Amino acid sequence: MFSQTAAITGINIRSIPERWAPSLVIVIGLAGVVAVFTALLAMSTGFSSTLQAAGRKDVAIIMRGGSDAELNSGLSREDADIIRQMPGIRAGADGKPIASAEMMIIAELLRNKDAKDAANITVRGVEPDAFVLRPKLKIVTGRNFTPGLRELIVGRGVARQFEGAAMGSTVRMRGSDWTVVGVFESGDANESELWTDINIARTTFVRQGESSVRVALDGPDGFDKLKTALAADPRLTVEAKIEQDYFTGQTRDFRRTIGVLAGVVTLIMALGAVFAALNSMYAAVAARGKEIATLRAIGFGGLPVLASVMIEALLLALVGGLLGAVAAYVLFNNMTVSTLGQSFTQVVFSFKVTPELVVRGLVISIAIGMIGGLLPAIRAARLPVTTGLREL
């Protein structure tokens, strides 16, 4: 059986150049399916990894009770002072708790010189410990902002996507001019923000409190101690979350939406690819009807014929899947874009074509090839010898 299958498969593969047009239909169709599927999920993966990379397990974020995002949270300065004194917060070298009160403001920034092309962007007012809580954040161009002055440092992603945020630029927000004095990189969602001193942000934007307080946790049980103490204090109505869990929750809806979209688009394209494979393989079987009948007449079995047709379909599907994966990688991997995040501000991120996505795309292409080749393979195996020989 195996030798017969190998012999028929060899004949089929050698004849593919003679049938290049229908074979190309299968390859291109499946390449398109895999490329679109991989690109959509690469967008979801890149967005999720960018946000989740901003979260740490040893840092907690405290927001107003019932708030699901910093944008709709508000704490008073008295609340922040009380939170700093809670147990479970790690102390720094100076003996003071490592904590940063942070204010989140939405502003508009121009993508380019065309004033019509503006987008929402996050301005974050921070305290000095914000840099301690984010050790990956480094100033790569220029310098840090000076407390008390209207100066900004911008994330690398913002500097790339928004022409108005270039080093040395003057950004006008809420009737005030701000100078960009530095560019930072962090490899996460913070690169989609503009940072400044929280006190000058309060004064300029007429705010009294802050959006959240971030604290460093003191050991594995630090979060439990902090959460228990916050819940027991009648002066506070707040909720604490592990920073990593907070950002994971921020990506949940986006990942679900992209997953559904990828599924629907892939299903529609896959149906088209299945019909293309069916037509192409039926045509291939019909064109080789005389060959198959002759092989059956000299002793070849029906099962090797079926297996050889399936192998051909799977081989074409694999080639198409690989081409689609390569196209998705070349065109989309590390492509930087921006989109609206949970806070209705732009999040700059890069597509991530991971090995897992490539494997999933190849599995889909092979499954489509198997479905598209099965019925023609069965037809070829059941083709009566006398019917095929009459065509000689």
C-alpha positions as CSV (number, residue, x, y, z in Angstrom):
1,M,0.0,0.0,0.0
2,F,2.7,2.5,1.0
3,S,4.8,1.8,-2.2
4,Q,1.7,2.2,-4.3
5,T,0.8,5.5,-2.5
6,A,4.3,6.8,-3.0
7,A,4.3,5.9,-6.7
8,I,0.9,7.6,-7.4
9,T,1.9,10.6,-5.3
10,G,5.1,11.0,-7.3
11,I,3.1,11.0,-10.5
12,N,0.7,13.5,-9.2
13,I,3.4,15.9,-7.9
14,R,5.3,15.7,-11.2
15,S,2.2,16.6,-13.1
16,I,1.5,19.8,-11.0
17,P,3.4,22.0,-13.5
18,E,1.1,20.9,-16.2
19,R,-1.9,21.9,-14.0
20,W,-0.3,25.1,-12.6
21,A,-3.3,27.3,-12.9
22,P,-5.8,25.3,-10.8
23,S,-3.0,24.5,-8.3
24,L,-2.2,28.2,-8.0
25,V,-5.8,28.9,-7.2
26,I,-5.5,26.7,-4.1
27,V,-2.1,28.1,-3.1
28,I,-3.1,31.8,-3.4
29,G,-6.5,31.2,-1.8
30,L,-5.0,29.6,1.3
31,A,-2.2,32.1,1.4
32,G,-4.8,34.9,1.6
33,V,-6.7,33.1,4.4
34,V,-3.6,32.6,6.5
35,A,-2.2,36.1,5.9
36,V,-5.4,37.8,6.9
37,F,-5.9,35.5,9.9
38,T,-2.4,36.0,11.1
39,A,-2.4,39.7,10.6
40,L,-5.6,40.3,12.6
41,L,-4.4,38.2,15.5
42,A,-0.9,39.8,15.2
43,M,-2.7,43.1,15.8
44,S,-4.5,41.7,18.9
45,T,-1.3,40.1,20.2
46,G,0.8,43.3,19.7
47,F,-1.9,45.5,21.4
48,S,-2.2,43.1,24.4
49,S,1.5,42.6,24.9
50,T,2.1,46.4,24.8
51,L,-0.5,47.0,27.6
52,Q,0.4,43.9,29.6
53,A,4.1,44.7,29.5
54,A,3.3,47.9,31.4
55,G,2.0,46.0,34.4
56,R,4.1,44.4,37.1
57,K,3.2,41.9,39.8
58,D,5.0,43.8,42.5
59,V,3.1,47.0,41.9
60,A,-0.5,47.8,42.8
61,I,-2.7,50.6,41.5
62,I,-5.3,52.1,43.7
63,M,-8.3,53.8,42.1
64,R,-11.7,55.1,43.3
65,G,-14.1,52.2,44.1
66,G,-16.1,51.1,41.1
67,S,-13.7,52.6,38.6
68,D,-12.5,50.2,35.8
69,A,-10.0,52.6,34.3
70,E,-7.8,55.5,35.5
71,L,-9.7,57.9,33.3
72,N,-12.9,57.6,35.2
73,S,-11.2,57.4,38.6
74,G,-10.7,60.3,41.0
75,L,-8.9,60.5,44.4
76,S,-8.4,63.5,46.6
77,R,-4.9,64.5,47.8
78,E,-6.0,63.5,51.3
79,D,-6.9,60.0,50.0
80,A,-3.4,59.7,48.5
81,D,-1.7,60.7,51.8
82,I,-3.7,58.1,53.7
83,I,-2.9,55.4,51.1
84,R,0.8,56.0,51.4
85,Q,0.7,55.1,55.1
86,M,-1.0,51.7,54.6
87,P,0.8,48.5,55.4
88,G,2.1,46.3,52.5
89,I,3.9,49.2,50.7
90,R,7.6,48.8,50.3
91,A,9.8,51.5,51.6
92,G,12.6,53.1,49.6
93,A,16.2,53.8,50.7
94,D,15.1,56.9,52.4
95,G,12.6,55.0,54.5
96,K,9.6,56.6,52.8
97,P,6.9,54.5,51.0
98,I,7.5,54.0,47.3
99,A,4.3,55.6,45.9
100,S,3.3,57.9,43.0
101,A,0.1,59.8,42.8
102,E,-0.7,60.2,39.1
103,M,-3.1,62.3,37.1
104,M,-4.5,61.3,33.7
105,I,-5.6,64.0,31.3
106,I,-6.8,63.7,27.7
107,A,-5.4,66.2,25.3
108,E,-5.3,66.5,21.5
109,L,-2.1,66.2,19.5
110,L,-1.5,66.6,15.8
111,R,-0.3,63.6,13.8
112,N,1.2,66.0,11.2
113,K,1.2,69.6,10.1
114,D,-2.4,69.3,8.9
115,A,-4.5,70.7,11.7
116,K,-7.4,68.5,10.8
117,D,-5.5,65.3,11.6
118,A,-5.6,65.4,15.4
119,A,-6.1,62.5,17.9
120,N,-6.6,62.1,21.6
121,I,-3.5,61.5,23.6
122,T,-2.8,60.7,27.3
123,V,-1.0,63.3,29.4
124,R,0.1,61.8,32.7
125,G,1.2,63.9,35.6
126,V,3.5,61.9,37.9
127,E,5.6,62.1,41.0
128,P,9.3,61.2,41.2
129,D,8.6,57.6,42.4
130,A,6.8,57.0,39.0
131,F,10.2,56.3,37.5
132,V,11.1,53.9,40.4
133,L,7.9,52.0,39.8
134,R,8.8,51.7,36.1
135,P,12.4,50.6,36.0
136,K,12.3,49.9,32.3
137,L,11.5,53.5,31.4
138,K,14.6,55.3,30.2
139,I,15.2,58.8,28.7
140,V,16.8,58.1,25.3
141,T,16.8,61.7,23.9
142,G,17.1,64.9,25.8
143,R,16.4,65.1,29.5
144,N,13.7,64.7,32.1
145,F,11.1,67.4,32.8
146,T,11.9,70.0,35.5
147,P,9.3,70.0,38.3
148,G,7.3,73.3,38.3
149,L,7.9,74.0,34.6
150,R,5.5,73.3,31.7
151,E,7.8,70.6,30.2
152,L,7.0,67.3,28.8
153,I,8.7,64.0,28.1
154,V,7.1,61.9,25.4
155,G,7.0,58.2,24.7
156,R,8.9,56.9,21.7
157,G,5.7,55.6,20.1
158,V,4.1,59.1,20.4
159,A,7.2,60.7,18.9
160,R,7.1,58.4,15.9
161,Q,3.4,58.7,15.3
162,F,2.7,62.3,16.1
163,E,4.8,65.0,14.4
164,G,3.7,67.6,16.9
165,A,5.5,65.7,19.7
166,A,9.0,65.9,18.3
167,M,11.9,66.8,20.5
168,G,12.0,70.5,21.1
169,S,8.4,71.0,19.9
170,T,6.0,73.3,21.6
171,V,2.7,71.6,22.4
172,R,-0.4,73.8,23.1
173,M,-2.9,72.2,25.5
174,R,-5.8,73.9,27.2
175,G,-4.5,77.4,26.4
176,S,-0.9,76.7,27.6
177,D,2.3,76.1,25.8
178,W,4.4,73.0,26.8
179,T,7.9,72.3,25.7
180,V,9.0,68.7,24.8
181,V,12.4,68.3,26.5
182,G,12.9,64.5,26.3
183,V,11.9,61.2,24.7
184,F,11.7,58.0,26.7
185,E,11.3,54.3,25.8
186,S,9.8,51.6,28.0
187,G,8.7,48.9,25.6
188,D,5.1,49.1,26.8
189,A,1.9,51.2,26.8
190,N,3.7,54.1,28.6
191,E,5.3,54.9,25.2
192,S,1.9,56.1,24.1
193,E,1.8,58.9,26.7
194,L,3.2,62.4,27.5
195,W,4.6,62.8,31.0
196,T,4.9,65.9,33.2
197,D,5.1,67.0,36.8
198,I,1.8,66.3,38.6
199,N,1.9,69.6,40.5
200,I,2.2,71.7,37.3
201,A,-0.5,69.5,35.7
202,R,-2.9,70.2,38.7
203,T,-2.3,73.9,38.3
204,T,-2.6,74.1,34.5
205,F,-5.6,71.8,34.2
206,V,-7.3,73.1,37.4
207,R,-7.4,69.7,39.1
208,Q,-7.3,69.2,42.9
209,G,-6.6,65.5,43.2
210,E,-5.3,62.6,41.1
211,S,-6.6,59.7,39.0
212,S,-4.7,56.9,40.9
213,V,-1.9,56.0,43.2
214,R,0.7,53.4,42.3
215,V,2.6,51.7,45.1
216,A,5.4,49.1,45.3
217,L,4.4,46.0,47.2
218,D,6.3,44.8,50.2
219,G,6.9,41.1,49.5
220,P,4.5,38.3,48.3
221,D,1.9,39.1,50.9
222,G,2.1,42.9,50.5
223,F,-0.9,43.1,48.3
224,D,-3.2,41.2,50.7
225,K,-2.1,43.4,53.6
226,L,-2.7,46.5,51.5
227,K,-6.1,45.4,50.2
228,T,-7.2,44.4,53.7
229,A,-6.1,47.7,55.2
230,L,-7.8,49.8,52.5
231,A,-11.1,47.9,52.9
232,A,-11.0,48.4,56.7
233,D,-10.4,52.2,56.6
234,P,-13.8,54.1,56.7
235,R,-12.2,57.2,55.2
236,L,-11.5,55.5,51.9
237,T,-13.7,54.2,49.1
238,V,-11.1,52.7,46.9
239,E,-10.1,49.5,45.1
240,A,-6.6,48.1,44.7
241,K,-5.5,45.9,41.8
242,I,-2.2,44.2,40.9
243,E,-0.9,46.4,38.1
244,Q,-0.5,43.4,35.7
245,D,-4.1,42.3,36.3
246,Y,-5.3,45.8,35.7
247,F,-3.7,46.0,32.3
248,T,-4.8,42.5,31.4
249,G,-8.4,43.6,32.1
250,Q,-7.9,46.6,29.9
251,T,-7.1,44.4,26.9
252,R,-9.9,41.8,27.4
253,D,-12.6,43.5,25.3
254,F,-10.2,44.4,22.5
255,R,-8.9,40.8,22.3
256,R,-12.4,39.5,22.3
257,T,-13.5,41.8,19.5
258,I,-10.4,41.1,17.3
259,G,-10.9,37.3,18.0
260,V,-14.5,37.4,16.8
261,L,-13.5,39.5,13.8
262,A,-10.7,37.2,12.9
263,G,-13.0,34.2,13.2
264,V,-15.7,35.6,11.0
265,V,-13.3,36.9,8.3
266,T,-11.3,33.7,8.3
267,L,-14.5,31.6,8.1
268,I,-15.8,33.5,5.1
269,M,-12.4,33.3,3.3
270,A,-12.0,29.7,4.3
271,L,-15.3,28.8,2.7
272,G,-14.2,30.4,-0.5
273,A,-10.9,28.6,-0.3
274,V,-12.6,25.2,0.3
275,F,-14.7,25.6,-2.8
276,A,-11.7,26.6,-4.8
277,A,-9.8,23.6,-3.5
278,L,-12.8,21.3,-4.3
279,N,-13.0,22.7,-7.9
280,S,-9.3,22.4,-8.5
281,M,-9.0,18.9,-7.1
282,Y,-12.1,17.7,-9.0
283,A,-10.6,19.1,-12.2
284,A,-7.2,17.4,-11.4
285,V,-8.9,14.1,-10.8
286,A,-11.0,14.4,-14.0
287,A,-7.8,15.2,-16.0
288,R,-6.1,12.2,-14.6
289,G,-9.0,9.8,-15.0
290,K,-7.3,7.7,-17.6
291,E,-4.1,7.5,-15.5
292,I,-6.0,6.4,-12.4
293,A,-8.0,3.8,-14.4
294,T,-4.9,2.4,-15.9
295,L,-3.2,2.1,-12.5
296,R,-6.2,0.4,-11.1
297,A,-6.3,-2.0,-14.0
298,I,-2.7,-3.1,-13.4
299,G,-3.4,-3.8,-9.7
300,F,-3.2,-0.5,-7.8
301,G,-5.8,-0.3,-5.0
302,G,-8.4,2.4,-4.4
303,L,-6.9,3.4,-1.0
304,P,-3.5,4.4,-2.3
305,V,-5.3,6.5,-5.0
306,L,-7.3,8.3,-2.2
307,A,-4.2,8.8,-0.1
308,S,-2.2,10.3,-3.0
309,V,-4.9,12.8,-3.9
310,M,-5.2,13.8,-0.2
311,I,-1.4,14.2,0.0
312,E,-1.4,16.5,-3.0
313,A,-4.2,18.6,-1.6
314,L,-2.4,18.9,1.8
315,L,0.9,19.7,0.1
316,L,-0.6,22.6,-1.9
317,A,-2.4,23.7,1.3
318,L,0.9,23.7,3.2
319,V,2.7,25.7,0.5
320,G,-0.2,28.2,0.5
321,G,-0.1,28.4,4.3
322,L,3.6,29.0,4.4
323,L,3.4,31.7,1.7
324,G,0.6,33.4,3.7
325,A,2.6,33.3,7.0
326,V,5.7,34.7,5.2
327,A,3.6,37.5,3.7
328,A,2.1,38.3,7.1
329,Y,5.5,38.4,8.7
330,V,7.1,40.6,6.1
331,L,4.2,43.0,5.8
332,F,3.0,43.3,9.3
333,N,5.5,42.1,11.9
334,N,6.7,45.1,14.0
335,M,4.5,47.5,12.0
336,T,3.8,50.4,14.3
337,V,0.2,51.8,14.4
338,S,-2.0,53.5,16.9
339,T,-5.6,52.9,17.9
340,L,-8.1,54.0,20.6
341,G,-7.6,52.3,23.9
342,Q,-9.9,51.8,26.9
343,S,-9.5,55.4,27.9
344,F,-10.4,56.7,24.4
345,T,-6.9,57.9,23.8
346,Q,-4.4,56.6,21.2
347,V,-2.3,53.6,22.2
348,V,0.8,53.1,20.0
349,F,1.7,49.5,19.5
350,S,3.4,47.1,17.0
351,F,2.0,44.0,15.3
352,K,3.5,40.8,16.6
353,V,3.6,37.8,14.3
354,T,4.5,35.1,16.8
355,P,5.4,31.4,16.1
356,E,2.2,30.4,17.7
357,L,0.2,32.5,15.3
358,V,2.1,31.0,12.3
359,V,1.4,27.5,13.6
360,R,-2.3,28.3,14.0
361,G,-2.4,29.6,10.5
362,L,-0.8,26.5,9.1
363,V,-3.2,24.3,11.0
364,I,-6.1,26.2,9.4
365,S,-4.6,25.9,5.9
366,I,-4.0,22.2,6.3
367,A,-7.6,21.7,7.6
368,I,-9.0,23.6,4.6
369,G,-6.8,21.5,2.3
370,M,-8.0,18.3,3.9
371,I,-11.7,19.3,3.6
372,G,-11.2,20.5,0.0
373,G,-9.3,17.3,-1.1
374,L,-11.4,14.7,0.7
375,L,-14.4,14.5,-1.7
376,P,-12.3,14.5,-4.9
377,A,-10.0,11.9,-3.3
378,I,-13.0,9.7,-2.6
379,R,-14.3,10.2,-6.2
380,A,-10.9,9.2,-7.6
381,A,-10.8,6.1,-5.4
382,R,-14.3,5.0,-6.4
383,L,-13.9,5.8,-10.1
384,P,-14.8,2.6,-12.0
385,V,-12.0,1.2,-14.0
386,T,-14.2,0.5,-17.0
387,T,-15.5,4.1,-17.0
388,G,-12.0,5.5,-17.0
389,L,-10.7,3.1,-19.7
390,R,-13.5,4.0,-22.0
391,E,-12.0,7.5,-22.3
392,L,-8.8,6.1,-23.7
